[in-house]
C-alpha cells in the first residue's frame, strides 16, 4: 500500500466570512495545491491534500459534518497527484472585448484545447471600459498555442495577448508609445498641412506610408516640404487642436505611479510632442524637429530623421538608459514605421492599426481605449484604480481623460 493518498477536495456554496477557516480546520495531512474563486457570492474552493491512507475515512466524516453545518456541497475524490509542471510551460492569455460574448470565450478556449493546452484558471481582471478575462494555460507547444489563439481571436473579433508566466510580468517596465493616431487621435502633419492648403496631398502620402507602401523617411521629407512657408505660429495652433486618445492619461499616469517608465517616440514633430509629454509627466521623448527661418517653416527638418529604424534605436537606447531589459519593454503603435520598434520590444501592441501592423504584432487592440493595454500587460482594474488613488504620484497631475 502507498504511504500516502492524494485527495482532491472540492467545496462549493454560498460564500461568507470565516468559511475558509472552518473548512481548513477540518482538514489534515499536507496541502499540495489550493485554488478558490468567488463570483456573485458563490464560492468554489479546491484543495489537493496528501495524507496517510488510514486518515481518509476520518477526514471524510469531518467534511460531511462541515458540509451539513455550513450548507455546502463538498466532494472528495482520489487524485493521482500529478504535478502541473507535467502539462508544459504556463502562459497567460488575456481576452478583451466590449462587450465580451460567451461564444468568444468559448472560441478561445477551443483554440487552447486544439493546441494541446489545458486551462488551469480563469479570472476576470476588468469589467470596464472593456471586459477582460485571463486564462492561465499549460501547454507543451507555445507556438501552436499562439497560432491557434490568435487565429480564433481574429475570427471572433476579440483582442488577445499571450505571454509566458514569469518574473518579467512583475518587474519594472518601459512602455514606448507612438504618438500620432496612437497616443493622440490626430496626425499632426495633416493638421499643419491644413494651414497650407495641402491637406489632401499630405493625407494621401501619410496613408500610404502607414500601410508600408512607401518608405517613411522619404514620405516624411516629401510631406514636410509641403509645409514650406507656413508661419511658425501654426505650431501653437496645432498643439491646441490635438486630441488625446481616450485612456491616454490613465495609461501614462498608472504606469508612472506604479514605478514604470514611459517614453514617446514619434515620427512627428518635437515642437508638438514635447508639450504633450510634459503635460502627461513623460520625460523620455524622441521626435523630429522642424526647421524655422524668419518666423516661417522652411519645409525641412533639423537633425537625424526619426524613422522606422530610428524608433527601434530609441527604444533600445531608452531601455539601456533606464536599466530595463528588452524583455520587459512594451511598444505600442499603429503604422508600418512602428514595426521595427514593436519587433525589438518584449511585447509589441498594434493599437487600432493597419492590417500589416496587426499581422506582425504580438497582440492587437481594436477597442478605442488606450488604457486597455494595461490589461494586456496583466494589470487588473483594481491595481489601476489603486494607482489612481495614490496621493503622491511621481509626476504632476493633469486633467482627467475626456
Helices and strands as residue ranges (DSSP letters): E 5-14, H 19-25, E 30-39, E 42-51, G 53-55, H 56-70, E 73-79, G 84-87, E 89-97, H 102-114, E 118-126, E 131-139, H 142-156, E 159-164, G 167-169, E 174-177, I 179-183, H 188-193, H 199-210, H 216-225, H 233-241, H 248-257, E 261-269, H 270-280, E 284-293, E 296-302, H 308-322, G 326-328, E 329-333, G 336-338, H 339-344, E 347-351, H 355-360, E 363-365, G 370-372, H 373-376, H 381-388
